[in-house]
């Protein structure tokens, strides 16, 4: 393992930490669309007002383990019925609240609420939302049944993503009926079910936490990062969803869908257009959504008139440091740090280095570089490089000229003062948000087939060949590398060079996943008193572990029917599970494994060389026929 200087480690750590700074309030300025299934915070609040969210226990009853009766009824033709079990044992979303109760959460509380009378009082602030934590770490802020409150121990559970399932006309009961399959996505949305088969809808949802959503109070401030909030890397949706890990099969592997591809209604209802290339569609559309959501944070948090109507959500800084005042307009540029490019300040100070050669600017291949004054941090720009790729995919590369004019306004707003002039930033970012809306709609209508995805893969490899696009920084290279791997996977293209690219950029993190699973399953064993379980039970556990990496294997899916391990797993509810994690010290072990993964990312950033990245692209181009 290479050795890094203390300076390099600290600078890389600062860069990675600030990579998690999120940004993008949802849809305040968004124009209406003819087919509005965006399920934004604004439309959901209006359309789902009579519904409420339910706890994971409501879903556990059916989605823990399949019975022989479930198989006979044909349920496994469409769903796995192990979704809850995968989420519970293998998905970090299930432990999202537990980490707030752990050692890192306590230390962050002490640093953020240093004036609290006791450490316990400080920790209580985080657990009760005053730092804005529960918006992403639990469902405690979502509407529950009248007179009730959702259990925060659920972390981020089923209906938090799928939509409110309770109330008159909601989807919880009807979705279990076979007739539900015949309903359109629009009809299901009316019953509270979010259309996660739509790549844009899915991207908006995931990025509401993993990039940010000011309207929902999902903003990681500069202070939170400094206090120890772990890093959130750039997000490429297809790879991110697979790494979650998936608790669903790819559409082309679902028997019911595979057997009904000739039926237009099924194709429409389940979003099966271009089914063989859906991951490429998800990746490229998700990237455009990332551009828009990043700009939204800058727009929404610099618009103090809009933000003042819900300042606690838009500006968690006002809660954390009240001694600096409650007037957001007077807390700039502190507020701007939540949407600024982290590497503008946190980077290795090598000289000469590629940063000086790259220049200080908003880098969008296909557009003449809009330079900013050195020392003026730009809005986070890791998704920008894929804009040209999206426009080439839609055949509207000429739209770059419109983008250039709007980008010039953003550059002026950035140059006006350190971290930008908020009065100029709001309209400049808003114009770009609207531009992104049109680009997203155009890309949604585009076919993704062998020809167009092959073109996409080639365009990624050739993006920097003209020498006019400058040099990609690490975040940009990681995003492009991930996009390229997805496209090549859909095309069936393999090769050592693709593997080397993924390793060099750490495209698929969470190397400690198997070790994490070992610890979590140990908790389950001990909670159930199964340390010396019978062979049938142990065999059931093995069959479940085998399933996790091969959800598309029908034999492994069938092997879960009446699995005794999955049957008993239901008995370990979320509160008990969290208590066991804490009591047995497993939560701290999980944190250490996450820290180990983080160290690997830091080493990747410190070693990044744009010339080597471009060399990988050149070699991979030779694989694409």
Buried (B, 14 or more C-beta within 10 A) or exposed (E): EEEBEEEBBBBBBBBBBBBBBBBBBBBBBBEEEEEEBBBBBBBBEEBBEEBBBBBBBBBBEBBBBBBEEBBEEEBBBBBBBBBBBBBBBBBBBBBBBBBBBBEBBBBBBBBBBEEBEEEEEBBBBBBEBBBBBBBBBBBBBBBBEEEEEBBBBBBBBBBBBBBBBBBEEBBBEBBEEEEBBEBBBEEBBBBBBBBBBBBBBBBBBBBBBBBBBBBBBBBBBBBBBBBBBBBBBBBBBBBBBBBBBBBBBBBBBBBBBBEBBEEEEBBEBBBBEBBBBBBBBBBBBBBBBBBBBBBBBBBBBBBBEBBBEBBEBBBBBBBBBEEEEBEBBEBBBBBBBBBBBBBBBBBBEEEEEBBEEBEBBBBBBBBEBBEBEEEBBBBBBBBBBBBBBBBBBBEBBEBBEEBBEBBBBBBBBBBBBBBBBBBBBBBBBBBBBBBBBEBBBBBBEBEBBEEBBBBBBBBBBBBBEEEEBBBBBBBBBBBBBBBBBBBBBBBEBEBEBBEBBBEBBBBBBBEBBEBBBEBBBBBBBBBBEBEEBEEEBBBBBEBBBBBBEEBEBEEBBEBBBBBBBBBBBBEBBBEEBBBBBBEBEBBBBBBBBBEEBBBBBBBBBBBBEBEEBBBBBBBBBEBBE
